[in-house]
């Protein structure tokens, strides 16, 4: 797919901003790699290239705009994507903000191999793949993301434990899961208003900060 078409498809998610050529070229390589691997490894149920761009790339870049803008950009130097799967939202967020130190956590071995190939092929500096369960990653990060995982109520507390002191959690979930997330994590978190994802029926980006950290 040409970069011009990728830019056109992503326009609803970028708020009218023109994406830099290096970002579009990286997304083009990423898409080509994903399509090749998806033919033999189940990385995403979405098979149509244009739908991959909008559903996966678009949502991930929109999350980056919501979670990494203004004061939040300076507050985040490390990003961990839990249950990264095919690399969403972690890889596009890294392409959006190259200064981030990225860790992609993926327990499924074949998907972890794919993610390592993505990191290598895109030449991502300060990016690594942890091929194991999030419970076994013995570090924390300024921003921890979680998207479209199975057993959401079980995975959410695990992801929350990886958030550093004063750090934030970024969830890409259905609007119907917002109340569940707030109930599961309890009153030790400060929740921002969910932001609706463009072109989606009911998907949102939901941010939360540990109580006592900086808020808007």
N, C-alpha and C positions, 0 to 999 in steps of 0.2 A: 504494500500500500504506500502511495506517495505521501511525503510529509505534509504536503498542502492539504490532502484529504484528512489526515490525522488532525491537523490544526482546526479544520472546519468542524469535525466531529466533536472536538474538545471545547469549542467556543462557549457552549452553555455553562461549562464548569469553571472557566477561567475568569469570569467577570469582565469580559471584554479586553483582557490583557493579551498582548501578542507574545506567544511563547518563543523563547530564543531558539535559533536553529540547532544548537548543540543538544537541547532538550528534545526537540522533535526527532532529530536523527537517532538519539539514544532510544526513544520510544519505538521508532521504526525497527531498529535492530532487535529490541526486546520482543516486539510483536512477531517478527519473523522466527525468532528462536522459540517462542511459546507455541506457535502454530506447528512447527516441526516436531517438537517434543510431545505436544498434546495428541499427536497421531498414534503414539505408542505408550504414553504415560498419562493417566487421568489427572491432568492438572486443573482443568476447569470444564464444567458442563457446557459453558458457552462456547460454541464452535465458530460462529460467524465472526470474521475479523472486525467488522464495523461495530458489532455488539460488544466485542472484547474491548475495543477502544472506549466506548461510552460507559459500559457497565463496570469495567475494572480500572482502566487508566483514568477515565473521567472522575469516577468517585474518589479514587486515591488522590488525584491532584486537587480536587475540591477539599478533601480532608486536610491536605497540606496547607491550603489557603486559610482554612478555619483555625487550624491548630498551631500554625507557625507564622503568624503575622503579628506585627506590632511588638509589644513587650515580650510576647511569648517566643518570638524568634531568638531574642538574646538569651532567654531563660533555658533554651533547649540546645544542648550540645551532643547528647546521646539519645538515640532512638532505638527501641527494641520492638519488633513486630512479632507478636506471639501467634503461633499457628499460622505461619506466613503462607503456606500452600504454594501458590505460583508466584508469590512475591508481592501480594497486595495487602495493605497499601504501602508497605515498607520501601520497595524499590522506587516507585514513582515519587514518593516523598523525598527520598535521597537525591533523586535527579532534580527535584524542585529546589532542594536546599543542600547543595553538595558539601557544605561545611559539617553536616551532621556525621557523627560516628554511628554506623548502623550495624545492628545485629538482627539477623533473621532467625527466628527459632522455629524449627520444623522437625517433628519427630518421625515423620514418614520418610524412609530412606531415599526412595526414588525422587521424591520432591526436593529433598535436601540436596541431592546430586544436581538436580536441575538448577536450584538456586545458586549453587557454587559456580555452575557454568554461566549463569547470568552475571554474577559478580565479575568473573574472569572476562567474559566477552564484552561487557560494557566498560571494563576498566575502572570499576568503582574503587576508589581509595577509601581507606578506613571503613571497610565493610566486610563482614564475616557472616558465616552461617554456623549456627549451633544445631547440630543434628541430634537432637534429643528432646526430652520433655522439659517444659518450662520450669517445672519444679526443681530440676537439676541444674539450672543456670544460676550460679551462685554470685550474681552481681545485681546491680540496680541501674536504672536509667532515668534520665530527666523526663522522657516521654515514652510511654508504653502504649502501643496500639493493639487492638483486637477487632477482628472482622470475620463475620460469617463462619464461626467455628461451631462444631457440634458440641452438645452438652454445655450450652452457654452459661448456665448457672453454676456449673462446676468449674469452668475455665476462668470465669471472671475474677473470683478471689485469688486465683493463682497469678493472673496477670497483675492484679492490684499489688501483690506483694513485691513485685519487681520495680515498682515506682519508687524512685529515690526521695529522700526528705525534700519537701518543697517541690516535688515533681508532679507530673500530670498524667492522667489516663485519657486516651482518645478511643472512643468506641464508634464503629461503623455498624449500625444495627437498624432493625425495624423500629418504627415509632412505637409499636406495641410492646417493645422490650425495654423502653425507657424506665417505666415504673419498676419493672423487675430488677433492673440494674441498681436502681436507687435503694430498693429494699434489701437486695443481697449484700451490698457493701455498707449500708447503714449510715449513721450520722457522722462518721469520721471523715466524710468527703463533702466537698462543696461543689455543687453541680451547676454547670452553665446551662443556659437554655439550649435545647437541641436545635440544630440547624438543618433544615430540609435539604436533601441532595437533589439537585436539578434533574428533571426528566424521570424521576423515580416516583412510584406510587406512594410509598410510605417509608422511605429510608432516610435516616438522619445521621449526622455527626454529633456525638455527645461528648463533651469534655468534662472532666472532674479533677479537682485538686485536693490533695490531702489537707484536712483542716489545719489551719495555721499557716499555710503557704500563701503567697500573694494572690490576690484576686483582682478582678476588674473593679 
